[in-house]
């Protein structure tokens, strides 16, 4: 695990530069991380990103994650434990599917389920699947998590470009923080790479206060 402090005075200028460069790179689904579509002030705490824990919590943890990432699976139970014991944490999930098309599909399904208020349930259900998950397994897991599958299909069709834009913004933010893979975390002004122990999470949250 490694960490790096984000220098706040330079962040806005750096964001403009990075967004401009990355706007040329298309997301696998076809969406572009176009600078005109990204609010610099919202790139880190994008209001469209799902939030777990306490939405009004005083400490925000941002997690970049992929459902097929083995270390993200380790972190799932540790983050659940942290949220159970600390009710003042706002956990912002940045879906960053870097393990292939199966990961991209799972991320899209989870984000689409958010319009049904089922993101948290689907998020947990997808991490419970084997890493070899396919589209059928993802769909079945979403249904068992309480998602209306007919509505889900409509959301995926109607909101596809919007979902792709979310994933593209997450990719921009991940590259901004120079993340080399998942999981990655932003807690306070610090960026952490790789799996963290529960004790480390507690310590970093305490420092962020």
C-alpha positions as semicolon CSV with decimal commas, in nm:
position;residue;x (nm);y (nm);z (nm)
1;X;0,000;0,000;0,000
2;X;0,125;0,346;-0,089
3;X;-0,015;0,693;-0,036
4;X;0,025;1,040;-0,178
5;X;-0,099;1,379;-0,061
6;X;-0,301;1,588;-0,306
7;X;-0,181;1,952;-0,307
8;X;-0,510;2,153;-0,294
9;X;-0,373;2,483;-0,434
10;X;-0,260;2,311;-0,754
11;X;-0,558;2,083;-0,796
12;X;-0,782;2,306;-1,011
13;X;-0,509;2,393;-1,260
14;X;-0,395;2,032;-1,280
15;X;-0,753;1,919;-1,338
16;X;-0,792;2,147;-1,638
17;X;-0,472;2,010;-1,788
18;X;-0,554;1,643;-1,726
19;X;-0,913;1,673;-1,845
20;X;-0,799;1,840;-2,164
21;X;-0,555;1,559;-2,239
22;X;-0,791;1,277;-2,147
23;X;-1,080;1,418;-2,345
24;X;-0,916;1,259;-2,650
25;X;-0,944;0,905;-2,509
26;X;-1,281;0,733;-2,567
27;X;-1,436;0,508;-2,302
28;X;-1,480;0,144;-2,415
29;X;-1,856;0,200;-2,441
30;X;-1,805;0,486;-2,684
31;X;-1,848;0,784;-2,451
32;X;-1,582;1,052;-2,435
33;X;-1,447;1,218;-2,123
34;X;-1,504;1,553;-2,294
35;X;-1,386;1,857;-2,101
36;X;-1,706;2,042;-2,190
37;X;-1,908;1,776;-2,006
38;X;-1,705;1,782;-1,682
39;X;-1,739;2,036;-1,403
40;X;-1,394;2,078;-1,248
41;X;-1,547;2,139;-0,906
42;X;-1,740;1,811;-0,921
43;X;-1,487;1,572;-1,075
44;X;-1,380;1,430;-0,740
45;X;-1,718;1,437;-0,562
46;X;-1,936;1,387;-0,867
47;X;-2,298;1,423;-0,750
48;X;-2,399;1,132;-0,975
49;X;-2,166;0,891;-0,794
50;X;-2,346;0,644;-0,564
51;X;-2,303;0,703;-0,191
52;X;-2,307;0,436;0,080
53;X;-2,295;0,483;0,455
54;X;-2,414;0,821;0,583
55;X;-2,485;1,062;0,293
56;X;-2,431;1,350;0,537
57;X;-2,125;1,200;0,705
58;X;-1,847;1,439;0,804
59;X;-1,571;1,218;0,662
60;X;-1,578;1,119;0,295
61;X;-1,401;0,814;0,159
62;X;-1,385;0,787;-0,220
63;X;-1,322;0,435;-0,349
64;X;-1,228;0,343;-0,706
65;X;-1,336;-0,015;-0,752
66;X;-1,398;-0,302;-0,996
67;X;-1,625;-0,600;-0,921
68;X;-1,373;-0,846;-1,067
69;X;-1,076;-0,707;-0,874
70;X;-0,960;-0,956;-0,606
71;X;-0,835;-0,683;-0,372
72;X;-1,161;-0,488;-0,406
73;X;-1,337;-0,801;-0,287
74;X;-1,117;-0,807;0,021
75;X;-1,198;-0,441;0,084
76;X;-1,573;-0,495;0,057
77;X;-1,600;-0,670;0,393
78;X;-1,359;-0,426;0,560
79;X;-1,552;-0,123;0,437
80;X;-1,878;-0,283;0,549
81;X;-1,729;-0,331;0,895
82;X;-1,606;0,029;0,902
83;X;-1,949;0,165;0,806
84;X;-2,117;-0,047;1,073
85;X;-1,895;0,088;1,350
86;X;-1,867;0,446;1,229
87;X;-2,192;0,618;1,134
88;X;-2,019;0,940;1,031
89;X;-1,864;0,812;0,707
90;X;-1,982;0,900;0,359
91;X;-1,851;0,635;0,118
92;X;-1,852;0,754;-0,244
93;X;-1,814;0,473;-0,497
94;X;-1,635;0,541;-0,823
95;X;-1,706;0,254;-1,057
96;X;-1,377;0,204;-1,245
97;X;-1,414;-0,120;-1,445
98;X;-1,065;-0,203;-1,569
99;X;-1,088;-0,584;-1,580
100;X;-1,257;-0,613;-1,920
101;X;-1,604;-0,603;-2,068
102;X;-1,758;-0,817;-1,793
103;X;-1,649;-0,552;-1,542
104;X;-1,788;-0,272;-1,759
105;X;-2,124;-0,450;-1,786
106;X;-2,140;-0,510;-1,411
107;X;-2,063;-0,145;-1,342
108;X;-2,333;-0,029;-1,583
109;X;-2,591;-0,257;-1,421
110;X;-2,502;-0,134;-1,073
111;X;-2,526;0,231;-1,179
112;X;-2,856;0,172;-1,359
113;X;-2,994;0,008;-1,045
114;X;-2,929;0,332;-0,859
115;X;-3,237;0,483;-1,028
116;X;-3,438;0,218;-0,846
117;X;-3,267;0,292;-0,516
118;X;-3,099;-0,050;-0,532
119;X;-2,737;0,041;-0,586
120;X;-2,617;-0,072;-0,243
121;X;-2,791;-0,408;-0,270
122;X;-2,659;-0,472;-0,621
123;X;-2,309;-0,354;-0,525
124;X;-2,297;-0,616;-0,248
125;X;-2,455;-0,886;-0,467
126;X;-2,201;-0,840;-0,746
127;X;-1,909;-0,873;-0,508
128;X;-2,061;-1,202;-0,390
129;X;-2,041;-1,347;-0,742
130;X;-1,737;-1,539;-0,867
131;X;-1,482;-1,324;-1,050
132;X;-1,573;-1,518;-1,366
133;X;-1,916;-1,351;-1,367
134;X;-2,088;-1,311;-1,703
135;X;-2,388;-1,103;-1,812
136;X;-2,640;-1,371;-1,713
137;X;-2,490;-1,400;-1,365
138;X;-2,492;-1,022;-1,322
139;X;-2,856;-1,001;-1,429
140;X;-2,958;-1,284;-1,196
141;X;-2,774;-1,121;-0,904
142;X;-2,947;-0,789;-0,972
143;X;-3,285;-0,960;-0,972
144;X;-3,213;-1,135;-0,643
145;X;-3,108;-0,797;-0,500
146;X;-3,459;-0,666;-0,562
147;X;-3,412;-0,492;-0,896
148;X;-3,705;-0,476;-1,139
149;X;-3,531;-0,630;-1,440
150;X;-3,776;-0,493;-1,697
151;X;-3,717;-0,143;-1,565
152;X;-3,343;-0,213;-1,550
153;X;-3,336;-0,293;-1,921
154;X;-3,520;0,031;-1,995
155;X;-3,279;0,232;-1,779
156;X;-2,976;0,075;-1,948
157;X;-3,118;0,158;-2,290
158;X;-3,240;0,508;-2,213
159;X;-2,956;0,617;-1,987
160;X;-2,669;0,437;-2,160
161;X;-2,488;0,756;-2,267
162;X;-2,536;0,905;-1,919
163;X;-2,390;0,593;-1,755
164;X;-2,098;0,586;-1,999
165;X;-2,030;0,950;-1,916
166;X;-2,016;0,863;-1,544
167;X;-1,763;0,589;-1,614
168;X;-1,559;0,824;-1,832
169;X;-1,548;1,087;-1,556
170;X;-1,436;0,822;-1,310
171;X;-1,158;0,722;-1,548
172;X;-1,044;1,085;-1,568
173;X;-1,038;1,114;-1,189
174;X;-0,849;0,784;-1,150
175;X;-0,584;0,896;-1,396
176;X;-0,565;1,232;-1,222
177;X;-0,467;1,052;-0,903
178;X;-0,225;0,835;-1,103
179;X;-0,395;0,517;-0,989
180;X;-0,233;0,209;-1,140
181;X;-0,521;-0,020;-1,056
182;X;-0,801;-0,095;-0,813
183;X;-0,875;-0,041;-0,535
184;X;-0,776;0,321;-0,487
185;X;-0,894;0,556;-0,213
186;X;-0,911;0,926;-0,144
187;X;-0,951;1,007;0,226
188;X;-0,916;1,372;0,314
189;X;-0,631;1,509;0,102
190;X;-0,452;1,175;0,079
191;X;-0,461;0,911;-0,193
192;X;-0,404;0,546;-0,101
193;X;-0,328;0,256;-0,335
194;X;-0,417;-0,110;-0,284
195;X;-0,595;-0,299;-0,009
196;X;-0,604;-0,133;0,333
197;X;-0,651;-0,307;0,665
198;X;-0,947;-0,215;0,883
199;X;-0,706;-0,057;1,130
200;X;-0,553;0,155;0,854
201;X;-0,897;0,270;0,747
202;X;-0,980;0,371;1,104
203;X;-0,652;0,561;1,135
204;X;-0,689;0,747;0,806
205;X;-1,050;0,840;0,882
206;X;-0,946;0,974;1,220
207;X;-0,670;1,181;1,058
208;X;-0,912;1,316;0,796
209;X;-1,137;1,460;1,068
